[in-house]
Amino acid sequence: GRLLKCSLNGAGYKQVFCYKSGKLERTYLVHRLVWMAFKGEIPEGLEIDHIDGNRSNNRLDNLRIVTHQHNMLNMTKVKGYSYFKEKDIWIARIFYNGKNHHFGCYKTEEAAAKAYKEEKAKVHIIVEVDRGDK
C-alpha cells in the first residue's frame, strides 16, 4: 500500500528502491516491473526494449521483449549513417548478424537517415513471447 518514488539511474532508466527495516533490500528497474506485472516473467536471454528509445517512457505499449542484439539496434547513439567529406556524400550502413552492411550513398543527410530507418525496420525483427492475458 505504499507509493514508491522513482529516480533515474546513471543510464537514464527509472528505478525504485525497496527497503526493509530501513535497509536497502533491492533496486528494481521500472520497465521490468511494468512488463512482469502485465506480461509475466522475462525469459532468460531476453530483454525489455523501449520502442521509442525513451528510457523514461514505461507505458506497456512502449515496451517489447527482444534479444540483446535487437535491443542494441534501437540505441539512439548509433545513427546508421555518416558523412564522407572527401566525396561529399552520406553513407548509410547497419550492423547486424555480426557484420557491417553498407547499403547506399546519398547526397543529403535526410536521404541517408531515411534509408537507414527503412533498412533497420527490415532487420529489426522483434521476438515476442506470448504470455497470455495477465
N, C-alpha and C positions, 0 to 999 in steps of 0.2 A: 503493500500500500504506500510505499514511499516513492517520491519523484526523484529520479537520478538526473544530475546535471551533466551535460556533455562538455567536453573540451576537445580541442584539436590536438592531435599528436604531431610529431615533427614532420610526418609525411602528408599532413593535411586531412587525415581521416578523423571523423568524430569518434570519441571513445567515452566510456563511462568507467568509473572506478567503483568497485564493490568492497565495502568494509564490513568486518565482523569484529565486534568488541573493540572498535577503534583502530583495528589493524587492517591494512590493505590486503584483501584476500585475492582479488583478481581484477585485471583490466580487460574490458571487452570492447571490440570494435563494433560500432552501432550497426553498420551494414550487415555484419554477420548475424547479429541478434535479430534484425528485421527478417533476414532470409529464413533463419531457423524457426522463428515464431510462426511464419506463414507457409513455408515450404518444406520444413524438416531439416534433418541433418545435412551437412555439406560433405559429400563423399570425399574420401581421401584422394589427393591428387588433383582436386578441382578447387577453383577459387570463385569469389564473387566479384563480378565486374560492374562498374558503374557505366552504363551505356553512354551517357552524355559526357563522360570524362570528369564530371564534377564530383569530387570525393565527398562533398558535404550533402549531396542530394541522395538521401537514403530511402526515397519512396520505392515501394516494392516494384512498381512498373519501370523503374530505372535500374533495377538490379537483374543480373542474369548469372547463371553458373557456367563457368568456362574452364578450359585448361589454362595453365600458366602461359603457354605460348600465345594463345589467343587473347589473353588479358593484356599481354605486352603490346599487341597490335593496337590497342586502344589508348596507348600512352600519348598524351598531348605534347610531350617534349620532342617526339620524333615527327618531323614534318612529312618526310617521304619524298621531298624534292629539294633541289638546291640549285644555286646559280653557278654557272660555269663561265667565269669572266672572260677567258681567252676567246671563247666562241660567241659570247653574248647570248647564251641560251639558258633555259631552265631544264634540268634533267629530273625526271620522275623515276623513283625506284621503290621497291618494297622488299622487306626481308621476311621470308617465311620458309618453312621446311629446311632451316639451316643454311639457306642460300640467299644472296642478294640478287633480286631480279630487276633488271633495268627494263623499263617499258616505254621510253619515249623522251624526245627532246621538244621543248616548246618555246615559243617566242615570249610568252608572258608568264609571270608567277601564277596568275589566276588559272591559266590553262593547265599548268603543271599540277597545281593543287587539285583541280577538278579531276584530272586523270588519276592522280594518286587515290583520291576518295573512291572513285569508281573501281579501281583495282582492289583496294582494301576491302570493299564490300563483297567482292568475288571470293577472296581468300579467307576472310574473317568468318569462318564457319563457327557457329555457336553450338555448343554441346549443352542441350537442355536435358535435365533429368526430371522425369515425371515423378512427382511426389504426391500426386492426388490433390484433392481439395482439402487442405488442412486449415 
